Amino acid sequence: IADPRMPLMMKLPWGFRDTESGIETYKSLLTRIAKKFVEHSKTDVTDEMIQEDVEDMIEFEKKLSN
């Protein structure tokens, strides 16, 4: 993950772990990306489903970092 060629390296959670606003910024990024995937694939995914998955992902990443 520390590969500097990796896209969005500066947007990954490690830079945002310590602040609530940083976590919200990261959630927003993940949500926008997920919505683009849904839009492109034309799948039947609701905003609520995306939000729940993003929340679960953030919690999982927090557990991994501890």
C-alpha positions as CSV (number, residue, x, y, z in Angstrom):
1,I,0.0,0.0,0.0
2,A,2.9,2.4,0.5
3,D,3.7,2.2,-3.2
4,P,3.8,5.9,-4.3
5,R,2.4,5.0,-7.7
6,M,-0.8,3.8,-6.2
7,P,-3.8,6.0,-7.2
8,L,-5.5,7.9,-4.4
9,M,-2.6,7.2,-2.0
10,M,-3.3,10.5,-0.2
11,K,-6.9,9.6,0.3
12,L,-6.4,6.3,2.1
13,P,-7.6,6.0,5.7
14,W,-4.2,6.2,7.3
15,G,-4.1,9.9,6.8
16,F,-7.6,10.3,8.3
17,R,-7.7,8.0,11.3
18,D,-7.2,10.6,14.0
19,T,-10.0,13.1,13.3
20,E,-13.7,12.8,12.9
21,S,-13.7,15.2,10.0
22,G,-11.1,13.1,8.3
23,I,-13.2,10.0,8.7
24,E,-16.2,11.8,7.2
25,T,-14.0,12.9,4.3
26,Y,-13.0,9.3,3.8
27,K,-16.6,8.1,4.0
28,S,-17.6,10.6,1.4
29,L,-14.8,9.5,-0.9
30,L,-15.8,5.8,-0.5
31,T,-19.5,6.7,-1.1
32,R,-18.8,8.6,-4.2
33,I,-16.7,5.8,-5.6
34,A,-19.3,3.2,-4.8
35,K,-22.0,5.3,-6.4
36,K,-19.9,5.6,-9.6
37,F,-19.5,1.8,-9.7
38,V,-23.3,1.3,-9.2
39,E,-24.1,3.9,-11.9
40,H,-21.7,2.2,-14.4
41,S,-22.9,-1.3,-13.7
42,K,-26.5,-0.3,-13.5
43,T,-27.1,-2.6,-10.5
44,D,-30.0,-2.4,-8.1
45,V,-28.1,-0.9,-5.0
46,T,-29.7,1.7,-2.8
47,D,-28.0,4.6,-1.1
48,E,-28.8,3.0,2.2
49,M,-27.0,-0.2,1.1
50,I,-23.9,1.8,0.1
51,Q,-23.9,3.8,3.3
52,E,-24.2,0.6,5.4
53,D,-21.3,-1.0,3.5
54,V,-19.1,2.1,3.8
55,E,-19.8,2.2,7.6
56,D,-18.9,-1.5,7.9
57,M,-15.8,-1.0,5.9
58,I,-14.6,1.9,8.1
59,E,-15.3,-0.2,11.3
60,F,-13.3,-3.1,9.8
61,E,-10.4,-0.8,8.9
62,K,-10.5,0.6,12.5
63,K,-10.3,-2.9,13.9
64,L,-7.4,-3.8,11.6
65,S,-5.4,-0.7,12.7
66,N,-5.7,-1.5,16.4
